């Protein structure tokens, strides 16, 4: 049994060696025939082969794993998708575009899209500047004739195309250039003048418009609403406009408004035509003025709570009922007469007893008095009259007594006295009065010039100048009170407002 086993093993080993030698000889022969130099390479020996694993006769022989195939050329294109890096340099009305090369056989198309100054949030439709049939010696192109006045910005897009004129997927590059338009001159010298139910707006002409534009007119805005367009006249050095209404509604006394002016330019442009302007386009560009706040000349206002319900009447003498006020309501009065607050109701005035109110306070501002020009225009626009050459206007809002004298048919301001009018619970009687009496002293206070009952100008009893604090009279500094007392003023008009 042992001898038979050894014999079979010996025969099997000899057979394997014979097959190995035969296979090696065939391999060397085949290589040498195709490549003579390869014949010099040493043959694989039986000892080298012996180290390899040999499958048992009853096992399947496994094929070696296949080598991975080399990547196709298209994989390189995919790696370059979206890798166009586009830059643009502005040179006046030109944009020089540059981008990186993807493939020397590619063609490129260029489109542009612009935003104008009127609709900067919405781009205009894209326009083809160069189509895919164009050939470039370098990856650069200059876009000319850009409209830097009309357009806010341009967005350029470069797209790569293959030799078949088909766009390479995602092989694009985009960049945006924005123009900095020349700033027009600012509107200088803007000022307001408060008046009787109006505000007069003044400003200096802007001078020359930016290059390529023509100044057309100024737009006047009040509380951000356009109220007027004024045509530009080259010879004018300054402009004036009177604002008395907004949307057909009169300006309100006691209300502050915001005013500003904006220059408007016109440009002939191929990018936009407006039939109403003959093929030109108006541009709302440039600096508007800093807003100026002002309002019509006003009196002080008195805010109070109703403590006892009651009626307001059509006159201060209490003739006809006008409105019923309940306890706890708030009233806003612009003056008082005969112990009753004067309250605006539409275009009319109604009167409510001061005794039925509590916690009254005054709204005034003595820190910014009206100018001389404003005061003179106000009394003349109101057509105030007097039986003498003197006229007094006591402004309860600024706490000033203004003295005017007639000259050339107009009232001219000759003196201004800071004063203290009636406090919120006892306002100085509002309206038109006249000087009827003088008293050297009353209640121990000197120099009275009386204009309503026993209400009048006199020396201050305490340091209250510049705020409403009296029982109804108009308190003045000693020198001012003495000057009025020593001047013939009987019959002179006194207007309290």
ZIBEL-V49542 format. One line per field, one symbol per residue. phi: phi as a letter, one per 40 degrees, with the letter a starting at -180 (. if undefined). psi: psi as a letter, one per 40 degrees, with the letter a starting at -180 (. if undefined). A space follows every 10 residues. Layout:
phi: ???
psi: ???
//
This chain:
phi: .ccdcccccc cccccccccc cccccccccc ccccadcccc cccccccccc cccbccdcbc cccccccccc cccccccccc dgccbbbbbc bfbbbccbac cbacccbbbb bbabbcccbc cbccdcbccb ccccbbcbca abcbfccccc ccabbbbbbc bcccgbccdg cbababbbcb ccccdcccgc abbcacfabc bbacccgccd dgbbcbabbb bbfgbcbabb ccbdccbabb acbbabfgbc cbcgbbbbba bbcbbbacac cabbdcbggb bcbcbhcccc cbbaaddbcc bbbacccbci ccbcbccgcb cbabbcdgcb bbbbiaafgb cbbcbgcbbb bbdcccbafc abbaaccbcc cdcccccccc ccfcbacbcb abbcccccfb bbbbbcaggb cbcbabbcab cccccbccdc hbbacbabbc aafgbcgcbc bafbcacacc cacbcgacac cicbcbcdcc ccccccbcbc gccbbba
psi: dddddddddd dddddddddd dddddddddd ddddgddede hiihiddddd eihhiideih hhiiiiihii iiddddddde heehhhihhh gbfihhiiii hdheeiiiih iihihiedfe ehiiiihhdh ieeihhdigi ihhifigedd hdiihihhhi iadefhhhhe giiiihihih ihhiiihifh iihiahfihh hiiiieaiii heihhdiihh hhfehheihh ihhdeheiih hhheihfehi ihieihihii hhihiihhhe ehihdeefei hhhgiihiih ihhiiihiii ihhihhdhii iiieieefch hdihhiheih ihieaihfeh ihhhgbeihi hhhdeeiifi iihihedgii iddddddddd defiiieaei hhhhhddefi hhhiihhfei hhhdihhiah aiidegihhi ahaiheiihd ihfehighhh ehbfhaiiih eigeheihei edihhiiddd dddddeiheh eiihhh.
//
